[in-house]
Amino acid sequence: MKLEKDFPYRGLHMLGVITAVSLLFLALTSLLPEAAAAQSSPTAATAVQLTDINPAQSFTNPIDIANAGDGRLFIVEQRGVIQVIAAPYASNTAETFLDIQDRVASGGETGLLSLAFHPDYNQNGYFYVNYTHIDTENSQLLTRISRFQATSDPNTADPGSETILLELVQPYSNHNGGDLAFAADGTLYASLGDGGDAGDPHDNGQTTSTLLGSVLRLNVDGGGQPADCGGSQAAYTIPADNPLNDGPGGACDEIWAYGLRNPWRFSFDRATHDLFIGDVGQGTWEEVDYQPANSNGGENYGWRCYEGSHPYNSSGCSGNTAVYTFPIDEYEHTNGRCSITGGFVYRGSWYPALSGAYIFADYCSGEIWSLENDGANWQKTPLFDAAFRIPTFGEDASGELYLAGSDGHIYLLGDDTAADYLTITLDGPLTAVSGEPFTYTLTVNNTGALTATNLSITNTLPTGATYVSGGDAFDGQTVSWNVPTLPPGTSQQVQWSASITQTVWNDQYGVTADNGLTAVGQKPIATLVNAQNWYFPLVMKP
C-alpha cells in the first residue's frame, strides 16, 4: 500500500519538474534574439554589386558573352577563340569551344567580335560569329559574318564547318560595329559601323546604298528575297517585310535601321522584344537608341547629321528633324568617359529591383547605369563605378546579367540591396544527459527561383560541447558540409552529434554559396544538462 500512498506525491513531483523546465524554457527563450524582420524588395535599384564568377579563371581580352540556352557561358576572346565554361562557374575550368585565330585579324577595333546561337541550336548546332579578316590577295580588311556548327561533343565546334554568309570591305580599321543577335521572329540582326576614320568622311551613315552605318536584318533559314548588297555569294535571304526592300539596286534591302556611327552592342528585351542600341559617339556624345517591338523598321538615327541629339555635320541633311529618331539617352565625354558599351534589359530572377531596367556602361570610365521609362520619360540612375574597363555585357539562359572586365574576368551583376534567397535554421534538444551524444539538425532552404551552387554549411562547436560525429569535415572548431547544388523550392538537412557536461548555446551557424549568397542563423539553441533531475520541493499538509 506504500505505492498507493506515494502515488499522489509522485504525480506532484513530476508536475514540479515539468513546471520547472517549462518556466526555465520560457525564461531562456525570452532572452533569445528575434529573427530579423523580412524586408520588402526595393522598387528600384540604386546600386549593384559585381561578383567574379571564377576568380581563378581569366580570359584573353574577353569581348562578348553568350549562352546556348543551357547552363553554360560562352566567352568570346578578341584574338579569335571562344571559350565555354559550365555551371557552377566557380568550380569549373573553361574549355576551348572554337579556335579560328588562323583567319581572324585582331587588334584595336578588329578581331572576333560577337557570337549568336541559332534559335534551334539544340537541334542543328548552328551558331554565328562576326569577325574581321584580311584578304591578303587584295590587301583589304573585310567584315565576315559566318556560320559554324558544333560537333558531337557539345563543348567543341568544328572550325572547318564555316559557311560565310556575308563579306563586306571595310575602308578603315575602326568602326566595325560587330554585334549579332537573333530576334523573336528568328531573323538575324547584325550591326555595322560607318566604315571608320573620323567624322564619317564618306557619309555612309546617311547613305542607304551601302550596308555600312546600319543594323541589318537577315533570314538565315531561307525563304526570303535574294541578297541585295551582299553580292551573289551571300548565303542568306532578305525578309520580305524589311523596310527598304526595293529589289536590286537603290537602297540595300538588308538594312533594318541606319544613321549609326558605331553600334558596338545592341540587344533585344527578352520580355517585350524592344531593341536597344548603344551607338559609340565621335568625340563628345554617347547615345542609347531605341526601337519598340512594334516598329516596322527604317529608323534613321541621325549620324553624321547629329551626334546624339546635337548637330554635327549638316551637309546634305534634312531640315525636317522629324525624319530622324533621336536617342532616348545620351551622355557627354566628361569624367574620363569615352565610349558607350550597350547592355541588356535585365529580366533575371535574382534581383527584382533591376527588372525592366536597361543596363549599360561606359567602356573607359567603368561607370554602369540603369535606364527605365517611368511612363513619361527615360530616367537614368548611376549604379556602380568599376575599377576596370567594360567592353561587353551578356546574359545567361535565365536572364542573369554578366559583364567582361579589361582585367580578363567575367562578373555577375546584381542588386546589392536584394535579400539573399537562402535561409538556415537549427534544431537541437532542450535537455541532454551529461556525457551522452545528442543530435543537432541544420536545414537550408532555397526560396529563390534559381539553383544555388557550391553551398558551404557551417556550425561552430559551442563552448562547453564536445564533437562526437557528423559533417563532411571538422577542423577542431567548426563542423562543415559541402552541397554542390540546391534547386529552387527545395531544402537540405544535415546533422552532427555532440555531448555536453554543462549548459551550452549553439549560436554560430550559416551557409554561403556562389554569387555572394549567404544566410546566417538567427536563433540560438540552448541545451541544458540533466534537466529531468531538477525539481522544486513541494510540501503537502495532511
C-alpha positions in Angstrom: 0.0 0.0 0.0 3.0 2.2 0.1 2.8 2.6 -3.6 -0.7 3.9 -3.3 0.2 6.3 -0.6 3.3 7.6 -2.6 1.5 7.9 -5.9 -0.1 11.4 -5.4 3.3 12.7 -4.3 5.0 11.2 -7.4 2.5 13.0 -9.6 3.1 16.2 -7.7 6.9 15.6 -8.1 6.5 15.2 -11.9 4.3 18.3 -12.1 7.0 20.2 -10.3 9.7 19.0 -12.7 7.6 19.9 -15.8 6.7 23.3 -14.3 10.4 24.0 -13.5 11.5 23.0 -17.0 8.7 25.0 -18.6 9.5 28.1 -16.6 13.2 27.8 -17.4 12.5 27.3 -21.1 10.3 30.4 -21.2 12.9 32.3 -19.4 15.6 31.2 -21.8 13.6 31.7 -24.9 12.7 35.2 -23.7 16.4 36.0 -23.9 16.9 34.8 -27.5 17.2 37.5 -30.1 14.3 37.8 -32.5 14.9 36.9 -36.2 15.4 39.9 -38.4 12.2 41.1 -40.0 11.9 40.4 -43.7 12.5 43.5 -45.8 10.4 44.2 -48.8 12.2 44.4 -52.2 13.1 47.9 -53.2 11.2 49.3 -56.1 14.3 50.4 -58.0 18.0 49.5 -57.7 20.3 52.4 -56.8 23.5 50.3 -56.7 24.8 47.0 -57.9 27.5 44.5 -56.9 29.9 42.6 -59.2 30.8 39.0 -58.3 33.7 37.4 -60.1 32.2 34.1 -61.4 35.5 32.3 -61.2 38.4 34.2 -59.6 40.9 31.5 -60.7 39.9 31.8 -64.4 40.9 34.7 -66.6 40.4 35.2 -70.3 42.4 36.9 -73.0 40.7 40.1 -74.0 37.1 38.9 -73.4 34.9 40.8 -75.8 31.5 39.1 -75.8 29.4 36.8 -73.6 26.7 34.5 -74.9 24.6 31.5 -73.9 23.3 28.5 -75.9 20.1 28.1 -73.9 21.6 25.9 -71.2 23.8 26.4 -68.1 26.9 27.3 -70.0 28.5 30.6 -70.7 30.5 31.2 -73.9 33.3 33.8 -73.7 34.5 35.3 -76.9 38.1 36.4 -76.9 39.1 39.1 -79.4 42.1 37.1 -80.7 39.7 34.5 -82.3 38.9 32.0 -79.6 35.6 31.1 -78.0 35.8 29.5 -74.5 33.0 27.7 -72.8 32.5 27.3 -69.1 29.8 25.2 -67.4 27.9 26.0 -64.2 28.8 26.1 -61.4 31.3 28.5 -62.9 33.4 28.9 -59.7 34.4 25.3 -59.7 34.8 24.6 -63.4 37.5 25.4 -65.9 36.8 26.9 -69.3 37.4 24.8 -72.4 38.1 25.9 -76.0 34.9 25.7 -78.0 36.2 27.3 -81.2 39.7 28.5 -82.4 39.8 30.4 -85.6 42.8 32.5 -85.0 44.1 31.4 -88.4 41.6 33.6 -90.1 40.9 36.4 -87.6 42.6 39.8 -88.0 42.8 41.1 -84.4 43.9 44.3 -82.7 42.5 47.7 -82.0 38.8 47.5 -83.0 39.3 44.4 -85.1 39.0 40.7 -84.1 36.4 38.1 -83.3 33.7 40.5 -82.2 30.5 38.6 -81.4 28.6 35.3 -81.1 24.9 34.4 -81.5 23.4 30.9 -81.3 20.7 29.9 -83.7 17.2 29.6 -82.0 17.2 25.9 -82.9 20.8 25.3 -81.8 19.9 22.3 -79.7 18.8 20.6 -82.9 21.1 21.9 -85.6 24.2 23.0 -83.7 24.5 26.3 -85.7 26.0 29.4 -84.3 27.1 32.7 -85.9 30.1 34.9 -85.5 31.2 38.4 -86.7 34.9 38.9 -87.2 37.4 40.8 -89.3 39.6 39.1 -91.9 42.4 40.3 -94.1 42.1 39.4 -97.8 45.9 39.2 -98.5 45.4 38.8 -102.2 43.6 42.2 -102.5 45.1 43.8 -99.3 41.6 44.5 -98.0 40.1 44.3 -94.5 36.8 42.5 -94.5 34.0 42.1 -92.1 32.8 38.5 -92.2 29.5 37.1 -90.8 29.8 33.3 -90.7 28.0 30.2 -89.5 29.8 27.4 -87.8 28.5 24.1 -86.3 29.1 22.2 -83.1 30.4 18.7 -83.2 29.0 15.7 -81.4 30.9 17.0 -78.4 28.7 19.8 -77.1 31.8 21.7 -75.9 33.6 21.6 -79.2 32.8 23.3 -82.6 34.3 22.4 -85.9 36.4 25.2 -87.3 36.2 23.6 -90.7 32.4 23.9 -90.8 32.4 27.6 -91.7 29.8 29.0 -94.1 30.4 32.6 -94.9 27.1 34.5 -95.0 28.4 38.0 -95.8 31.6 39.7 -96.6 32.0 43.4 -96.6 35.1 45.5 -97.4 36.0 47.9 -94.6 37.6 51.2 -95.8 39.3 51.7 -92.4 40.2 49.5 -89.5 37.8 51.2 -86.9 34.1 51.5 -86.5 33.3 47.9 -87.4 30.2 47.6 -85.3 30.3 43.9 -85.0 27.3 42.6 -82.9 24.9 39.8 -83.7 21.5 38.8 -82.2 18.5 36.8 -83.1 15.1 38.5 -82.8 12.0 36.7 -81.5 10.9 36.0 -85.1 14.1 34.1 -85.8 15.8 36.7 -88.1 19.4 37.6 -87.5 20.3 41.2 -86.8 23.8 42.4 -87.4 25.4 45.8 -86.7 27.9 47.6 -88.9 29.8 50.8 -88.2 30.1 53.7 -90.7 33.4 52.3 -92.1 35.8 54.3 -89.8 38.3 57.1 -89.9 36.6 60.1 -88.2 33.5 62.1 -88.9 32.2 59.6 -91.4 34.1 61.1 -94.4 32.1 59.0 -96.9 28.7 59.9 -95.3 27.9 56.2 -95.0 25.6 56.7 -92.1 23.2 58.6 -94.3 23.7 56.5 -97.4 21.3 53.6 -97.8 23.1 52.2 -100.8 25.8 50.8 -98.6 25.5 48.4 -95.7 27.8 50.5 -93.5 26.4 52.5 -90.7 23.4 50.2 -90.3 21.7 47.4 -88.5 20.9 44.6 -90.9 18.0 42.1 -90.7 18.7 38.8 -92.4 16.9 35.4 -92.9 19.4 32.6 -92.3 16.9 29.8 -92.9 15.9 30.6 -96.5 12.5 31.6 -97.8 13.1 35.3 -98.3 14.1 37.6 -101.2 17.6 37.2 -102.8 20.5 39.1 -101.2 20.9 42.6 -102.5 24.1 44.4 -101.3 25.8 41.2 -100.0 26.7 40.0 -103.5 26.0 36.9 -105.4 27.9 34.7 -102.9 25.8 35.9 -99.9 24.4 32.9 -98.0 21.2 34.5 -96.7 17.9 35.9 -97.9 16.1 39.1 -97.1 12.8 39.1 -95.2 10.0 40.4 -97.4 8.9 42.9 -94.8 12.3 44.7 -94.5 11.6 48.4 -94.7 13.9 49.4 -97.6 13.1 46.3 -99.7 13.0 47.7 -103.3 14.8 44.9 -105.2 18.2 45.0 -106.8 19.8 48.5 -106.9 18.7 51.5 -104.9 18.7 51.0 -101.2 20.2 47.9 -99.6 17.3 45.7 -98.8 19.2 44.1 -95.9 19.0 47.4 -93.9 16.6 47.5 -91.0 17.8 50.8 -89.5 20.6 53.3 -90.4 22.2 56.6 -89.4 24.6 54.9 -87.0 28.2 55.6 -86.3 29.5 52.5 -84.5 26.7 50.4 -83.0 29.1 48.2 -80.9 26.5 46.5 -78.8 22.7 46.1 -79.3 20.2 43.8 -77.7 16.5 42.8 -77.6 14.5 42.9 -74.4 13.6 39.2 -74.0 10.2 40.2 -72.4 9.0 43.0 -74.7 11.3 42.4 -77.8 12.2 46.1 -77.9 15.5 46.9 -79.4 18.2 48.9 -77.6 21.4 50.1 -79.4 24.5 51.6 -77.8 26.0 53.8 -80.5 29.5 55.0 -79.9 29.9 58.7 -80.5 32.5 60.8 -82.3 34.2 62.9 -79.6 31.6 64.4 -77.4 28.4 62.5 -77.0 27.5 58.8 -76.5 23.9 57.6 -77.1 21.3 54.9 -76.4 19.0 54.4 -79.4 15.6 52.6 -79.1 13.2 50.9 -81.3 9.9 49.5 -79.9 9.0 45.9 -80.8 6.0 47.1 -83.0 8.3 49.2 -85.2 8.3 48.5 -89.0 12.0 49.4 -89.1 13.6 52.1 -91.3 14.6 54.4 -88.4 17.3 57.0 -89.3 19.2 57.6 -86.0 20.9 60.7 -87.3 24.6 60.2 -87.7 26.5 62.1 -89.2 24.0 64.9 -89.2 23.8 64.5 -85.5 26.0 63.2 -82.7 23.4 62.2 -80.2 20.8 65.0 -80.4 23.4 67.6 -81.2 24.1 68.8 -84.8 27.5 67.5 -86.1 27.7 67.9 -89.9 24.6 69.3 -91.6 25.9 68.9 -95.1 23.2 67.1 -97.1 20.9 66.7 -94.1 17.2 67.4 -93.9 16.0 70.5 -92.2 13.0 68.4 -91.0 14.1 66.9 -87.7 11.0 64.6 -87.8 12.9 62.3 -90.2 15.4 61.4 -87.5 14.9 59.2 -84.5 16.8 60.8 -81.6 18.4 58.9 -78.7 16.5 58.1 -75.5 19.6 58.9 -73.5 23.0 60.5 -74.1 26.0 61.5 -72.0 29.0 63.7 -72.6 32.7 62.8 -72.6 33.4 64.0 -69.0 35.0 62.2 -66.0 37.1 60.0 -68.3 34.1 58.8 -70.3 34.9 57.9 -73.9 32.7 55.1 -75.4 29.4 53.5 -74.6 29.1 49.8 -74.1 25.5 48.8 -74.7 24.0 46.2 -72.5 20.7 44.4 -71.8 17.3 44.9 -70.2 17.5 42.8 -67.0 14.9 40.0 -66.9 16.6 37.6 -64.5 15.1 36.3 -61.2 17.7 37.0 -58.6 17.4 40.8 -58.4 13.8 42.1 -58.7 14.8 45.7 -58.2 16.6 45.6 -61.6 13.8 44.1 -63.5 12.9 46.0 -66.6 15.9 48.3 -66.4 18.3 48.7 -69.4 21.8 48.3 -68.0 24.8 49.8 -69.9 28.2 51.2 -69.2 31.0 53.5 -70.4 34.0 51.5 -71.6 36.7 53.9 -70.3 35.3 55.1 -67.0 33.7 51.8 -65.9 30.5 53.6 -64.9 27.4 51.5 -65.0 23.9 53.0 -65.3 20.3 51.8 -65.5 17.7 53.3 -67.8 14.0 53.0 -67.3 10.9 54.5 -68.7 8.6 56.0 -66.0 5.7 56.3 -68.4 6.6 59.8 -69.4 10.4 60.0 -69.6 13.5 57.8 -69.6 15.2 58.0 -66.2 18.9 57.2 -65.8 20.4 56.1 -62.5 24.1 55.6 -61.7 24.7 52.1 -60.3 28.4 51.4 -60.0 31.9 52.5 -60.8 34.1 49.6 -61.9 37.8 49.7 -61.4 38.4 48.4 -64.9 37.2 49.0 -68.5 34.0 47.3 -69.6 33.9 46.0 -73.2 30.7 44.0 -73.2 27.7 42.6 -71.3 26.0 39.2 -71.7 23.1 37.2 -70.5 22.8 33.6 -69.3 19.9 31.4 -70.3 17.9 32.6 -67.2 18.4 36.3 -68.0 21.0 36.9 -65.3 23.4 39.6 -66.5 27.2 39.4 -66.8 29.9 41.8 -67.9 33.5 41.3 -69.0 36.3 43.3 -67.5 39.5 44.5 -69.0 41.2 42.5 -66.2 40.2 39.3 -68.1 37.5 38.3 -65.6 33.7 37.7 -66.0 31.4 39.3 -63.4 27.8 38.6 -62.4 26.0 41.8 -62.0 23.3 42.0 -59.2 21.4 44.4 -57.0 23.3 44.9 -53.7 20.1 45.6 -51.8 18.4 42.4 -52.8 17.8 39.9 -50.0 19.6 36.5 -50.2 17.2 33.7 -51.0 18.9 31.1 -48.8 17.7 30.6 -45.2 19.1 28.4 -42.5 17.6 27.1 -39.2 18.9 25.0 -36.4 17.2 22.4 -34.2 18.5 20.7 -31.1 17.2 19.2 -27.8 16.3 21.4 -24.8 18.0 18.8 -22.5 20.7 16.2 -22.7 22.2 13.6 -20.4 25.7 14.6 -19.3 28.3 12.9 -21.5 25.8 11.2 -23.8 25.6 12.1 -27.5 22.7 14.1 -28.9 22.0 15.5 -32.4 21.8 18.9 -34.0 19.9 19.4 -37.3 20.5 22.2 -39.7 18.1 22.9 -42.5 18.9 25.2 -45.5 16.0 26.3 -47.7 16.3 27.8 -51.2 13.3 30.2 -51.5 14.5 31.7 -54.8 13.8 30.8 -58.5 17.2 29.6 -59.4 19.6 26.8 -58.3 22.1 27.7 -55.6 25.5 26.2 -56.3 28.6 25.3 -54.2 26.9 25.6 -50.8 29.1 25.5 -47.7 27.2 24.9 -44.5 29.0 25.5 -41.2 28.3 25.2 -37.5 30.8 26.3 -34.9 31.3 24.0 -31.9 29.5 25.6 -28.9 31.6 26.4 -25.9 31.5 23.5 -23.5 30.4 21.0 -26.1 32.5 18.0 -27.4 32.3 17.0 -31.0 31.2 13.3 -31.5 30.5 12.8 -35.2 28.9 14.1 -38.4 29.7 16.6 -41.1 31.9 16.4 -44.2 34.8 17.9 -42.1 35.6 19.0 -38.6 38.7 21.2 -38.1 38.5 21.3 -34.3 36.3 24.4 -34.2 33.8 24.1 -37.0 31.7 21.3 -38.5 31.1 21.8 -42.2 29.3 20.3 -45.2 29.7 20.9 -48.9 26.5 20.7 -51.0 27.0 21.0 -54.8 23.6 22.3 -55.7 20.3 23.2 -54.1 17.4 23.6 -56.6 14.8 26.3 -56.2 12.0 25.4 -53.7 14.0 22.7 -52.0 15.8 22.2 -48.7 18.8 20.3 -47.5 19.2 18.9 -44.0 22.5 18.0 -42.3 23.2 16.6 -38.9 26.0 16.2 -36.4 26.4 14.9 -32.9 27.8 16.4 -29.7 27.9 15.7 -26.0 27.9 18.2 -23.1 28.6 18.3 -19.4 27.2 21.9 -18.9 24.6 24.1 -20.5 25.6 25.2 -24.0 24.4 27.8 -26.5 24.7 26.9 -30.2 24.5 30.3 -32.0 27.1 30.3 -34.8 25.8 28.6 -37.9 25.3 29.7 -41.5 25.6 28.9 -45.2 27.4 30.5 -48.2 27.0 29.8 -51.9 28.2 31.1 -55.3 27.4 34.7 -56.4 27.8 36.0 -52.9 24.8 34.3 -51.4 24.8 34.0 -47.6 22.5 33.2 -44.7 23.3 33.4 -41.0 21.5 31.7 -38.2 19.1 34.0 -36.4 18.1 31.9 -33.3 20.5 30.3 -30.8 19.7 26.9 -29.4 20.2 26.3 -25.7 20.7 22.7 -24.4 20.6 22.0 -20.6 22.2 19.2 -18.7 20.1 16.6 -16.9 17.1 18.8 -16.6 15.0 15.7 -15.6 16.7 15.7 -12.2 15.7 19.2 -11.4 12.5 19.7 -9.3 11.1 22.2 -6.8 10.3 20.7 -3.3 6.6 20.6 -2.7 5.3 20.4 0.9 1.8 18.9 1.4 -0.1 19.1 4.6 -2.1 16.0 5.7 
